């Protein structure tokens, strides 16, 4: 056991041979009862030694993940976890992880997010945390605080600023990194006034603040639909606070759907004019975001695993999925005319929609949701800074033969034996080598703002002329403009 004094009082954590861990540290008051739909509130001080040796509850989930999290869900979810080699005065780099999950699911307790190995191997302090999801975090109504889930993230960042020195961390060297919705969160935090000064470096993995996600009235329409389902008058927030949490989440699920279906989730970050004053990419392009070193990238076949069942599906099932895919692409601005134009390019690259349906739709949706928005995000940063790095993660997974969405995470955290990836990652010398490459790359960047180290070829910053991109695989290499044909094809339809 190890005891540390925080701003609010003493806590006790776990002592291991190579690291110390503090789990379930509260960073704000429990947002329950009268604090539901309010921003995170500062903690009261405590006199006793608080036990922080096990994970706290996670936010109520918008749908059931596979595999399920199997952990307590509770509105009282504002807890963070911390791993450090030692709670001393060394002032190590801090790595602050934001989990993904479409702003509907997820939490800090997954074994692939466990910061123990990264902290002990890299001599850094690793922090992860929970934040409010779904309607609890992103309800767009006039008399509700907007973007509460983002405010939770900022509160956790501020906790780091106020307390991390007590855990052997440097508050002036904080790298925020996240994947999918976590990557989008990183971009938002970089771009908005309340958090950009809390960040020294950033890594954006498979998810950026796509402008399409911030358009229209979807968030307001979804909030009003929720009130209708609950039979609550618009504006009666006190009544909304009294709704049992299971009933609230049950009603939310009927509106938000899942990650892959024909519904558009309205319970996600939205432009409110204050917390998120404008499109994040617009703020970045205008030079209003933090001008810190940034790594941005994606996995070579993001959607691959989602459609891996195509080989066993019936023809009717395939038609149903294609209909959903077309609906998703349409939401990303790809109508039938543009789809035909793009299809000609993809088919010229050997991706035929009839004979290779799986790879064709996987590539189209992966590029629509991840590749092209990330390239546009990089170009926005380059308007005002040059310290930007681009990567593509590559791995021959046992499931699809490619690196699908989320697959880079266990390699970065040194957790390739994670239960969730036992059917995708082969535990061998090559996989261990790639995990070391990924860890060393992220750690080097966290220390210096430059990802280069002895285990990879020289990785130059990205520029519009060469578009140098690191292919992070077992044999890493740099390619110039590897997505040239795809990028130009998408630019032509926009």
Residue pairs with C-beta under 8 A, 6 or more apart in sequence:
1 12
1 13
1 14
1 15
1 53
2 12
2 13
2 14
2 15
2 20
2 87
3 10
3 11
3 12
3 13
3 49
4 10
4 11
4 12
4 13
4 22
4 87
4 166
4 167
5 166
6 25
6 163
6 166
7 162
7 163
8 43
8 44
8 45
8 46
9 45
9 46
9 47
9 48
9 49
9 50
10 48
10 49
10 50
11 22
11 25
11 49
11 50
11 51
11 52
12 49
12 50
12 51
12 52
12 53
13 20
13 21
13 22
13 23
13 52
13 53
13 82
13 87
14 20
14 21
14 22
14 23
14 53
16 116
18 85
18 116
18 120
19 83
19 84
19 85
19 116
19 119
19 120
20 83
20 84
20 85
20 86
20 87
20 167
21 53
21 81
21 82
21 83
21 84
21 116
22 52
22 53
22 81
22 82
22 83
22 167
23 52
23 53
23 54
23 55
23 56
23 81
23 82
24 52
24 53
24 54
24 55
24 56
24 79
24 81
25 52
25 79
25 80
25 81
25 82
25 159
26 43
26 50
26 56
26 78
26 79
27 40
27 43
27 78
27 79
27 80
27 129
27 155
27 156
27 159
28 40
28 41
28 42
28 43
28 78
28 152
28 155
29 35
29 40
29 41
29 42
29 43
29 44
29 78
30 75
30 76
30 78
31 38
31 40
31 41
31 75
31 76
31 77
31 78
31 132
31 136
31 148
32 75
32 76
33 241
34 241
35 41
36 75
36 136
36 240
36 241
37 136
37 139
37 144
37 145
37 148
37 237
37 240
37 241
38 145
38 148
39 145
39 148
39 151
40 78
40 148
40 151
40 152
40 155
55 71
55 79
55 81
55 108
55 109
56 76
56 77
56 79
56 130
57 71
57 72
57 73
57 74
57 76
57 77
57 79
57 130
58 69
58 71
58 72
58 73
58 74
58 77
58 106
58 107
58 108
58 109
58 130
59 73
59 75
59 77
59 107
59 130
59 131
59 132
59 133
59 134
59 136
59 137
60 73
60 74
60 75
60 77
60 133
60 134
60 136
60 245
60 249
61 69
61 73
61 104
61 105
61 106
61 133
61 249
62 102
62 104
62 105
62 133
62 134
62 249
62 252
62 253
62 256
62 258
62 265
62 267
63 104
63 105
63 253
63 256
63 257
63 258
65 101
65 105
65 106
67 419
67 420
69 106
69 107
69 109
69 110
71 107
71 109
75 136
75 245
77 107
77 130
77 131
77 132
78 129
78 130
78 131
78 132
78 152
78 155
78 156
79 108
79 129
79 130
80 108
80 127
80 128
80 129
80 130
80 156
80 159
81 108
81 115
81 127
81 128
81 129
82 115
82 125
82 126
82 127
82 167
83 114
83 115
83 116
83 118
83 119
83 120
83 125
83 126
84 92
84 119
84 125
84 126
84 167
84 168
84 169
85 92
85 119
85 120
85 123
85 125
85 168
86 168
87 166
87 167
87 168
88 168
89 165
89 168
90 168
91 165
91 168
91 169
91 170
91 173
92 123
92 124
92 125
92 168
92 169
92 170
93 124
93 125
93 169
93 170
93 173
93 175
93 443
93 446
93 447
94 124
94 125
94 126
94 127
94 160
94 164
94 169
94 170
94 171
94 173
94 174
94 175
94 446
95 115
95 118
95 124
95 125
95 126
95 127
95 175
95 177
95 442
95 446
96 127
96 128
96 156
96 157
96 160
96 174
96 175
96 176
96 177
97 108
97 113
97 115
97 126
97 127
97 128
97 129
97 176
97 177
97 178
97 182
98 128
98 129
98 131
98 153
98 176
98 177
98 178
98 182
98 183
98 185
98 186
98 189
99 106
99 107
99 108
99 110
99 113
99 128
99 130
99 178
99 179
99 181
99 182
100 106
100 178
100 179
100 180
100 181
100 182
100 183
100 206
100 207
100 406
101 107
101 133
101 180
101 181
101 182
102 180
102 181
102 259
102 265
102 268
103 133
103 134
103 137
103 138
103 149
103 181
103 265
103 267
103 268
103 269
104 133
104 134
104 256
104 258
104 259
104 265
104 267
104 268
105 133
106 133
106 181
107 130
108 128
108 129
108 130
110 418
110 420
111 415
111 418
111 419
111 420
112 409
112 410
112 413
112 415
112 418
112 420
112 421
113 128
113 409
113 413
113 415
114 413
114 415
115 126
115 127
115 128
115 413
116 126
117 413
117 414
117 415
118 124
118 126
118 412
118 413
118 414
118 439
118 442
118 443
119 125
119 126
121 414
121 439
121 443
122 439
122 443
122 446
124 443
124 446
124 447
125 164
125 167
125 168
125 169
127 156
127 160
127 164
129 153
129 156
130 152
131 137
131 149
131 150
131 152
131 153
131 156
132 148
132 149
132 152
133 149
133 267
134 249
134 252
134 256
134 267
135 223
135 226
135 248
135 249
135 252
135 267
136 148
136 149
136 248
137 147
137 148
137 149
137 152
137 267
138 147
138 148
138 149
138 219
138 267
138 268
138 269
138 270
139 148
139 223
139 226
139 267
140 146
140 219
140 220
140 222
140 223
140 266
140 270
140 272
141 220
141 223
141 224
141 227
141 234
141 235
141 237
142 235
143 235
143 237
144 223
144 237
145 151
146 270
146 272
146 274
146 275
146 276
147 269
147 270
147 272
147 275
147 276
149 269
150 185
150 188
150 189
150 192
150 269
150 275
150 276
151 275
153 185
153 189
153 195
154 189
154 194
154 195
154 198
157 174
157 176
157 189
157 195
157 198
157 199
158 198
160 169
160 171
160 174
160 198
161 171
161 174
161 198
162 171
164 170
164 171
164 174
165 171
172 200
173 200
173 201
173 446
173 447
174 198
174 199
174 200
174 201
175 200
175 201
175 202
175 203
175 445
175 446
176 186
176 189
176 190
176 199
176 201
176 202
176 203
177 186
177 202
177 203
177 204
177 205
177 442
178 184
178 185
178 186
178 203
178 204
178 205
178 207
179 205
179 206
179 207
179 406
179 408
179 409
180 205
180 206
180 207
180 405
180 406
181 207
181 268
182 205
182 207
183 204
183 205
183 206
183 207
183 208
184 207
184 208
184 209
184 210
184 213
184 269
185 269
186 202
186 203
186 204
187 204
187 208
187 209
187 280
187 281
187 284
187 377
188 209
188 269
188 276
188 280
189 195
189 196
189 198
189 199
189 202
190 196
190 199
190 202
190 280
190 284
190 289
190 290
190 292
190 294
191 209
191 280
191 281
191 283
191 284
191 288
191 289
191 290
192 275
192 276
192 277
192 280
192 283
193 277
194 275
196 289
196 290
197 290
199 290
199 292
200 292
200 449
201 292
201 293
201 294
201 445
201 446
201 449
202 290
202 292
202 293
202 294
202 295
203 294
203 295
203 296
203 442
203 445
204 294
204 295
204 296
204 297
204 374
204 377
205 297
205 298
205 408
205 409
206 297
206 298
206 299
206 302
206 370
206 405
206 406
206 408
207 370
208 281
208 296
208 373
208 374
208 376
208 377
209 269
209 279
209 280
209 281
209 377
210 332
210 369
210 373
211 279
211 281
211 282
211 373
212 331
212 332
212 333
213 268
213 269
214 269
214 270
214 271
214 276
214 279
214 280
218 264
218 266
219 266
219 267
219 268
219 270
220 266
220 270
221 266
222 255
222 256
222 265
222 266
222 267
223 266
224 234
225 255
225 266
226 251
226 252
226 255
227 233
227 234
227 240
229 251
229 254
229 255
230 240
230 243
230 247
230 248
230 251
232 239
232 240
232 243
233 239
252 267
255 263
255 266
255 267
256 263
256 265
256 266
256 267
257 263
257 264
257 265
260 306
260 324
260 328
261 324
262 323
262 324
262 327
262 328
264 331
269 276
270 276
271 277
271 278
271 279
277 283
280 289
281 376
281 377
281 380
283 289
284 377
284 380
284 381
284 383
284 384
285 380
285 383
286 383
287 383
287 384
289 381
291 384
291 385
292 387
292 449
293 387
293 388
293 389
293 445
293 449
293 450
294 381
294 387
294 388
294 389
295 388
295 389
295 390
295 391
295 445
295 451
296 374
296 377
296 378
296 381
296 388
296 389
296 390
296 391
297 374
297 390
297 391
297 392
297 393
297 469
297 470
297 472
298 366
298 370
298 371
298 374
298 392
298 393
299 370
299 392
299 393
299 394
299 402
299 403
299 404
299 405
299 407
299 408
300 392
300 393
300 394
300 402
300 403
301 362
301 363
301 366
301 400
301 402
301 403
301 404
302 365
302 366
302 369
302 370
302 371
302 404
302 405
303 361
303 362
303 365
303 366
303 369
303 404
303 405
304 362
304 366
304 397
304 399
304 400
304 402
304 403
304 404
304 405
305 397
305 399
305 400
305 404
305 405
305 424
306 362
306 404
306 405
307 321
307 358
307 361
307 362
308 358
308 399
308 400
310 318
310 321
310 357
310 358
311 358
313 321
318 357
321 361
322 357
322 361
325 361
325 364
325 365
326 336
326 339
328 365
328 368
328 369
329 339
329 364
329 365
329 368
332 368
332 369
333 494
334 342
334 364
334 368
334 493
338 493
339 364
341 489
341 492
341 493
342 364
342 489
342 490
342 493
343 353
343 360
343 364
345 485
345 486
345 489
346 353
346 360
346 363
346 364
346 489
347 353
347 360
349 485
350 356
351 359
351 360
351 363
352 360
353 360
353 361
367 483
367 486
367 490
368 490
371 483
371 486
371 487
372 486
372 487
372 490
374 390
375 390
375 483
375 487
378 388
378 390
378 462
379 464
381 388
382 388
382 462
382 463
382 464
386 461
386 463
387 449
387 461
388 461
388 462
389 445
389 451
389 459
389 461
389 462
389 470
390 462
390 467
390 468
390 469
390 470
391 469
391 470
391 471
391 472
392 469
392 470
392 471
392 472
392 482
393 403
393 407
393 408
393 411
393 438
393 472
393 473
394 402
394 403
394 471
394 472
394 473
395 402
395 403
395 407
395 408
395 411
395 425
395 431
395 434
395 473
395 474
396 402
397 403
397 404
397 407
397 424
397 425
398 423
398 424
398 425
398 426
399 423
399 424
404 424
407 421
407 424
407 425
408 438
408 472
409 415
410 416
410 417
410 418
410 420
410 421
410 425
410 435
411 431
411 434
411 435
411 438
411 439
412 435
412 438
412 439
412 442
413 439
414 435
414 439
416 425
416 427
416 431
416 432
416 435
417 425
417 427
418 425
425 431
430 474
433 474
434 472
434 473
434 474
436 455
437 455
437 456
437 472
437 474
437 476
438 472
440 453
440 455
440 456
441 451
441 453
441 455
441 456
441 472
442 451
444 450
444 451
444 452
444 453
445 451
451 459
451 470
452 458
452 459
455 476
456 470
456 472
456 476
457 476
457 477
457 478
458 478
459 468
459 470
459 478
460 466
460 468
460 478
461 468
462 468
462 469
466 480
466 481
467 480
467 481
467 482
467 484
468 478
468 479
468 480
469 478
469 479
469 480
469 481
469 482
469 483
470 476
470 477
470 478
471 477
471 478
471 479
471 482
481 487
